[in-house]
Amino acid sequence: MRQIGRKRIQDRIAELNGQIKEGLAAMDHVTLHTPLDPELSAGIVTFDVEGHAPQEVARRCRGLQQRLDSRLQPRRGSERGDPQKSGEFEAFLDRVDPTLLARMREQHSKSKPRVGAAFAVAHPAPQEVLDLYRRIRQHIDTRMT
């Protein structure tokens, strides 16, 4: 934490908090209880999903988090993937699939878009994440027009 700094951590939490609040607020079947105003909220977002018990929503969120966490676990013996040395993008990809990362680095040198595209094909996002992105995108599109 000392290397990153409290202010940077606080700012990142506020940024992520704002993203999830805006995304949830855009969903008709979700009731957001946390205020959208960043001055009135912190790092916790509370909401209800119509037709689902809070325990069910929590269970499904935990399941999604566990699947995402399992992709982020450092691999034994992996020297690469240190966000301080090789960047967050490469660190994440190294934790997901170090063999694919090495192969893509060989084929595409330093083209992050091509490397990222290869990972997107090999490791598709869970459907819940895709649905959330789609809803957020729809919300953004409606606000832009």
Rosetta constraint file for C-alpha pairs under 8 A:
AtomPair CA 1 CA 5 HARMONIC 5.74 0.50
AtomPair CA 1 CA 6 HARMONIC 6.89 0.50
AtomPair CA 2 CA 6 HARMONIC 7.33 0.50
AtomPair CA 4 CA 8 HARMONIC 6.49 0.50
AtomPair CA 4 CA 9 HARMONIC 7.07 0.50
AtomPair CA 5 CA 9 HARMONIC 6.39 0.50
AtomPair CA 6 CA 10 HARMONIC 6.00 0.50
AtomPair CA 7 CA 11 HARMONIC 6.05 0.50
AtomPair CA 8 CA 12 HARMONIC 6.14 0.50
AtomPair CA 9 CA 13 HARMONIC 6.20 0.50
AtomPair CA 10 CA 14 HARMONIC 6.22 0.50
AtomPair CA 11 CA 15 HARMONIC 6.13 0.50
AtomPair CA 12 CA 16 HARMONIC 6.16 0.50
AtomPair CA 13 CA 17 HARMONIC 5.87 0.50
AtomPair CA 13 CA 42 HARMONIC 7.98 0.50
AtomPair CA 13 CA 43 HARMONIC 5.98 0.50
AtomPair CA 14 CA 18 HARMONIC 6.09 0.50
AtomPair CA 14 CA 38 HARMONIC 7.12 0.50
AtomPair CA 14 CA 42 HARMONIC 6.89 0.50
AtomPair CA 14 CA 43 HARMONIC 6.63 0.50
AtomPair CA 15 CA 19 HARMONIC 6.37 0.50
AtomPair CA 16 CA 20 HARMONIC 6.28 0.50
AtomPair CA 17 CA 21 HARMONIC 6.11 0.50
AtomPair CA 17 CA 42 HARMONIC 7.54 0.50
AtomPair CA 17 CA 43 HARMONIC 6.03 0.50
AtomPair CA 17 CA 44 HARMONIC 7.43 0.50
AtomPair CA 17 CA 45 HARMONIC 7.13 0.50
AtomPair CA 18 CA 22 HARMONIC 6.10 0.50
AtomPair CA 18 CA 36 HARMONIC 7.16 0.50
AtomPair CA 18 CA 38 HARMONIC 7.20 0.50
AtomPair CA 19 CA 23 HARMONIC 6.14 0.50
AtomPair CA 20 CA 24 HARMONIC 5.99 0.50
AtomPair CA 20 CA 45 HARMONIC 7.95 0.50
AtomPair CA 21 CA 25 HARMONIC 5.91 0.50
AtomPair CA 21 CA 32 HARMONIC 7.31 0.50
AtomPair CA 21 CA 34 HARMONIC 7.63 0.50
AtomPair CA 21 CA 36 HARMONIC 6.37 0.50
AtomPair CA 21 CA 45 HARMONIC 7.04 0.50
AtomPair CA 22 CA 26 HARMONIC 6.26 0.50
AtomPair CA 22 CA 36 HARMONIC 7.34 0.50
AtomPair CA 22 CA 136 HARMONIC 7.74 0.50
AtomPair CA 23 CA 27 HARMONIC 6.94 0.50
AtomPair CA 23 CA 132 HARMONIC 7.39 0.50
AtomPair CA 23 CA 135 HARMONIC 7.07 0.50
AtomPair CA 23 CA 136 HARMONIC 4.97 0.50
AtomPair CA 23 CA 139 HARMONIC 7.46 0.50
AtomPair CA 24 CA 30 HARMONIC 6.29 0.50
AtomPair CA 24 CA 31 HARMONIC 7.71 0.50
AtomPair CA 24 CA 32 HARMONIC 6.61 0.50
AtomPair CA 24 CA 47 HARMONIC 7.97 0.50
AtomPair CA 25 CA 30 HARMONIC 6.82 0.50
AtomPair CA 25 CA 31 HARMONIC 6.97 0.50
AtomPair CA 25 CA 32 HARMONIC 5.86 0.50
AtomPair CA 26 CA 135 HARMONIC 7.32 0.50
AtomPair CA 26 CA 136 HARMONIC 7.02 0.50
AtomPair CA 26 CA 139 HARMONIC 5.84 0.50
AtomPair CA 27 CA 135 HARMONIC 6.97 0.50
AtomPair CA 29 CA 49 HARMONIC 5.89 0.50
AtomPair CA 29 CA 50 HARMONIC 5.16 0.50
AtomPair CA 30 CA 47 HARMONIC 6.73 0.50
AtomPair CA 30 CA 48 HARMONIC 5.64 0.50
AtomPair CA 30 CA 49 HARMONIC 4.56 0.50
AtomPair CA 30 CA 50 HARMONIC 6.05 0.50
AtomPair CA 31 CA 47 HARMONIC 5.43 0.50
AtomPair CA 31 CA 48 HARMONIC 5.11 0.50
AtomPair CA 31 CA 49 HARMONIC 6.45 0.50
AtomPair CA 31 CA 50 HARMONIC 7.63 0.50
AtomPair CA 32 CA 45 HARMONIC 7.93 0.50
AtomPair CA 32 CA 46 HARMONIC 6.35 0.50
AtomPair CA 32 CA 47 HARMONIC 4.37 0.50
AtomPair CA 32 CA 48 HARMONIC 6.63 0.50
AtomPair CA 33 CA 45 HARMONIC 7.54 0.50
AtomPair CA 33 CA 46 HARMONIC 5.39 0.50
AtomPair CA 33 CA 47 HARMONIC 5.26 0.50
AtomPair CA 33 CA 48 HARMONIC 7.83 0.50
AtomPair CA 34 CA 41 HARMONIC 6.60 0.50
AtomPair CA 34 CA 44 HARMONIC 7.90 0.50
AtomPair CA 34 CA 45 HARMONIC 5.54 0.50
AtomPair CA 34 CA 46 HARMONIC 5.50 0.50
AtomPair CA 34 CA 47 HARMONIC 7.17 0.50
AtomPair CA 35 CA 40 HARMONIC 6.16 0.50
AtomPair CA 35 CA 41 HARMONIC 6.21 0.50
AtomPair CA 36 CA 40 HARMONIC 7.65 0.50
AtomPair CA 36 CA 41 HARMONIC 7.52 0.50
AtomPair CA 37 CA 41 HARMONIC 6.79 0.50
AtomPair CA 38 CA 42 HARMONIC 7.06 0.50
AtomPair CA 48 CA 52 HARMONIC 7.85 0.50
AtomPair CA 48 CA 54 HARMONIC 6.62 0.50
AtomPair CA 49 CA 53 HARMONIC 7.64 0.50
AtomPair CA 49 CA 54 HARMONIC 7.58 0.50
AtomPair CA 49 CA 57 HARMONIC 7.26 0.50
AtomPair CA 52 CA 56 HARMONIC 6.33 0.50
AtomPair CA 52 CA 57 HARMONIC 6.53 0.50
AtomPair CA 53 CA 57 HARMONIC 6.45 0.50
AtomPair CA 54 CA 58 HARMONIC 6.08 0.50
AtomPair CA 55 CA 59 HARMONIC 6.04 0.50
AtomPair CA 56 CA 60 HARMONIC 6.16 0.50
AtomPair CA 57 CA 61 HARMONIC 6.09 0.50
AtomPair CA 58 CA 62 HARMONIC 6.08 0.50
AtomPair CA 59 CA 63 HARMONIC 6.21 0.50
AtomPair CA 60 CA 64 HARMONIC 6.21 0.50
AtomPair CA 61 CA 65 HARMONIC 6.06 0.50
AtomPair CA 62 CA 66 HARMONIC 6.06 0.50
AtomPair CA 63 CA 67 HARMONIC 6.32 0.50
AtomPair CA 64 CA 68 HARMONIC 6.24 0.50
AtomPair CA 64 CA 126 HARMONIC 7.90 0.50
AtomPair CA 64 CA 128 HARMONIC 7.84 0.50
AtomPair CA 65 CA 69 HARMONIC 5.87 0.50
AtomPair CA 66 CA 70 HARMONIC 6.02 0.50
AtomPair CA 67 CA 71 HARMONIC 6.73 0.50
AtomPair CA 68 CA 72 HARMONIC 6.70 0.50
AtomPair CA 69 CA 73 HARMONIC 6.41 0.50
AtomPair CA 71 CA 95 HARMONIC 6.53 0.50
AtomPair CA 71 CA 96 HARMONIC 5.02 0.50
AtomPair CA 72 CA 92 HARMONIC 6.51 0.50
AtomPair CA 72 CA 95 HARMONIC 5.41 0.50
AtomPair CA 72 CA 96 HARMONIC 6.15 0.50
AtomPair CA 73 CA 95 HARMONIC 6.08 0.50
AtomPair CA 73 CA 96 HARMONIC 7.85 0.50
AtomPair CA 74 CA 78 HARMONIC 7.22 0.50
AtomPair CA 74 CA 95 HARMONIC 5.27 0.50
AtomPair CA 75 CA 95 HARMONIC 6.16 0.50
AtomPair CA 80 CA 86 HARMONIC 7.28 0.50
AtomPair CA 80 CA 91 HARMONIC 6.96 0.50
AtomPair CA 80 CA 94 HARMONIC 6.93 0.50
AtomPair CA 81 CA 85 HARMONIC 7.73 0.50
AtomPair CA 81 CA 86 HARMONIC 6.36 0.50
AtomPair CA 81 CA 87 HARMONIC 7.74 0.50
AtomPair CA 81 CA 88 HARMONIC 7.78 0.50
AtomPair CA 81 CA 90 HARMONIC 6.09 0.50
AtomPair CA 81 CA 91 HARMONIC 3.50 0.50
AtomPair CA 81 CA 92 HARMONIC 6.77 0.50
AtomPair CA 81 CA 93 HARMONIC 7.75 0.50
AtomPair CA 81 CA 94 HARMONIC 5.42 0.50
AtomPair CA 81 CA 95 HARMONIC 6.80 0.50
AtomPair CA 82 CA 86 HARMONIC 5.99 0.50
AtomPair CA 82 CA 87 HARMONIC 7.26 0.50
AtomPair CA 82 CA 88 HARMONIC 7.76 0.50
AtomPair CA 82 CA 91 HARMONIC 5.66 0.50
AtomPair CA 83 CA 87 HARMONIC 4.69 0.50
AtomPair CA 83 CA 88 HARMONIC 4.73 0.50
AtomPair CA 83 CA 90 HARMONIC 7.71 0.50
AtomPair CA 83 CA 91 HARMONIC 5.49 0.50
AtomPair CA 84 CA 88 HARMONIC 7.82 0.50
AtomPair CA 86 CA 90 HARMONIC 6.15 0.50
AtomPair CA 86 CA 91 HARMONIC 6.56 0.50
AtomPair CA 87 CA 91 HARMONIC 6.16 0.50
AtomPair CA 88 CA 92 HARMONIC 6.04 0.50
AtomPair CA 89 CA 93 HARMONIC 6.30 0.50
AtomPair CA 90 CA 94 HARMONIC 5.92 0.50
AtomPair CA 91 CA 95 HARMONIC 6.36 0.50
AtomPair CA 92 CA 96 HARMONIC 6.34 0.50
AtomPair CA 93 CA 97 HARMONIC 6.08 0.50
AtomPair CA 93 CA 98 HARMONIC 6.88 0.50
AtomPair CA 93 CA 101 HARMONIC 6.47 0.50
AtomPair CA 93 CA 119 HARMONIC 7.65 0.50
AtomPair CA 94 CA 98 HARMONIC 4.38 0.50
AtomPair CA 94 CA 101 HARMONIC 6.21 0.50
AtomPair CA 97 CA 101 HARMONIC 6.31 0.50
AtomPair CA 98 CA 102 HARMONIC 6.21 0.50
AtomPair CA 99 CA 103 HARMONIC 6.31 0.50
AtomPair CA 100 CA 104 HARMONIC 6.01 0.50
AtomPair CA 100 CA 119 HARMONIC 7.69 0.50
AtomPair CA 101 CA 105 HARMONIC 6.00 0.50
AtomPair CA 101 CA 115 HARMONIC 7.29 0.50
AtomPair CA 102 CA 106 HARMONIC 6.33 0.50
AtomPair CA 103 CA 107 HARMONIC 6.32 0.50
AtomPair CA 104 CA 108 HARMONIC 5.66 0.50
AtomPair CA 104 CA 109 HARMONIC 7.37 0.50
AtomPair CA 104 CA 114 HARMONIC 8.00 0.50
AtomPair CA 104 CA 115 HARMONIC 5.64 0.50
AtomPair CA 104 CA 118 HARMONIC 7.46 0.50
AtomPair CA 105 CA 109 HARMONIC 4.78 0.50
AtomPair CA 105 CA 110 HARMONIC 6.42 0.50
AtomPair CA 105 CA 115 HARMONIC 7.09 0.50
AtomPair CA 108 CA 114 HARMONIC 6.68 0.50
AtomPair CA 108 CA 115 HARMONIC 6.85 0.50
AtomPair CA 111 CA 115 HARMONIC 6.28 0.50
AtomPair CA 112 CA 116 HARMONIC 5.78 0.50
AtomPair CA 113 CA 117 HARMONIC 6.00 0.50
AtomPair CA 114 CA 118 HARMONIC 6.29 0.50
AtomPair CA 115 CA 119 HARMONIC 6.49 0.50
AtomPair CA 116 CA 120 HARMONIC 6.21 0.50
AtomPair CA 117 CA 121 HARMONIC 6.37 0.50
AtomPair CA 118 CA 122 HARMONIC 6.23 0.50
AtomPair CA 119 CA 123 HARMONIC 5.60 0.50
AtomPair CA 119 CA 124 HARMONIC 7.78 0.50
AtomPair CA 120 CA 124 HARMONIC 5.36 0.50
AtomPair CA 120 CA 125 HARMONIC 7.59 0.50
AtomPair CA 125 CA 129 HARMONIC 6.34 0.50
AtomPair CA 125 CA 130 HARMONIC 6.48 0.50
AtomPair CA 126 CA 130 HARMONIC 6.51 0.50
AtomPair CA 127 CA 131 HARMONIC 6.06 0.50
AtomPair CA 128 CA 132 HARMONIC 6.21 0.50
AtomPair CA 129 CA 133 HARMONIC 6.17 0.50
AtomPair CA 130 CA 134 HARMONIC 6.10 0.50
AtomPair CA 131 CA 135 HARMONIC 6.23 0.50
AtomPair CA 132 CA 136 HARMONIC 6.14 0.50
AtomPair CA 133 CA 137 HARMONIC 6.00 0.50
AtomPair CA 134 CA 138 HARMONIC 6.16 0.50
AtomPair CA 135 CA 139 HARMONIC 6.14 0.50
AtomPair CA 136 CA 140 HARMONIC 6.17 0.50
AtomPair CA 137 CA 141 HARMONIC 6.03 0.50
AtomPair CA 138 CA 142 HARMONIC 6.17 0.50
AtomPair CA 139 CA 143 HARMONIC 6.33 0.50
AtomPair CA 140 CA 144 HARMONIC 6.23 0.50
AtomPair CA 141 CA 145 HARMONIC 6.50 0.50
